[in-house]
Amino acid sequence: MAESSSAPASAAPLPTAESQGGQAVLMNMAFARPLDSGRFYRWCYVSEDGKREQDLQEGEWLDDQIVPGSVRCDRFERAETPVADARLLAAPASLRREGFEVLEHADAVPPPDPQDMEPFFRHLSESVRRAMQRSYAREVVAVHVLDHTLRTAGGAGSGQAQSVVLEAHADFTPESGAKRLQSERMQFKLGDERPIPVEDAPLLVNVWQPLDTVYRVALALCDVRSMSSADLVRKTMYFKGRAGEVFNVKRNAAQRWYYYRHMRKDEALIFLTWSPDGTMTAHSAVVDPTDAEDAPPRRSMEVRFAVKFGGEPTAEAAGGPTRPLE
């Protein structure tokens, strides 16, 4: 898939420490504000008889954005939040320390083809295998693709693409991540193709792959060391025939948020979405006010993976700095 032929005239080049002065940019982010009762949920469809929508409970309202007419009980507060460019860190962010890192593809990423996703999945799976072996100092014996999502900031009219998620969140709760593993629904498998049980202590990671240079609506990630379990709000998502769970994030001044400005399609972000010890990386789409308003829409592919290690952890791997949320 060809990169956009021209950038907006006012788009800035990749920043340097000299040009940006190491200053974070204030970005307007959405944080969870649950009811005192703790109720926090969203219906992702409209009932056939309309009864649920007519008999609203305390704290509920009808959505007019994501699924118009559906019931929501997940209020958010917006706050100007400092988001620093991770490119300017003294040492590059790492998956095991901050919970995320940027990958640079040595070879061109095959464009995702809805009729044949295997080349795209294989390329990213190999990148994940190498990144995980490097970060955790352990052999990776299996990389399985759980699912993938094409996202665009263009909104309606983008075909099968889904809108970006402008809420601070984490993809899985401890229970929903384990349940997703147990479902054994995989789209591609690299290495050992046997099901990966929770007992094998796998990790779930997300790879955020730009399809063009990202000139607006970047992805922000929270340093896992700055996040507390008290910052997380469990949200139930009701779909037809099933329910899922994610975490949304409450505002906390101790959190440290980062992004990579103007990521290119020869780069990708990898971040932790579930682990047996509860460590996960919160993230959100963000609008950088310093970007050009006429910039082309962001187009990206998210692919979630289950990763299984082989053998016992080495001393280096066992002594890593990531820790469960406190």
Buried (B, 14 or more C-beta within 10 A) or exposed (E): EEEBEEBBEEBBEBBEEEEBEEEBBBBEBBBBBBEEEEBBBBBBBBBEEEEBBEEEEEBBEBBEEEBEEBBBBBEBEEBEBBBBBBBBEEEEBBBBBBBBBBBEBEEEBBEBEEEEBEEBBBBBBEBBBEBBBBBBBBBBBBBBBBEBBBBBBBEEEBEEBEBBBBBBBBBBBBEBBBBBBEEEEBBBBBBBEEBBEEEBEBBBBBBBBBBBBBBBBBBBBBBBBBBEEEBBBBBBBBEEEEEBBBBBBBBEEEBBBBBBBBBBBBBBBBBBBBBBEBBBBBBBBBBBEEBBEEBBBBBBBBBBBBBBBEEEBEEEBEEBEBEEBE
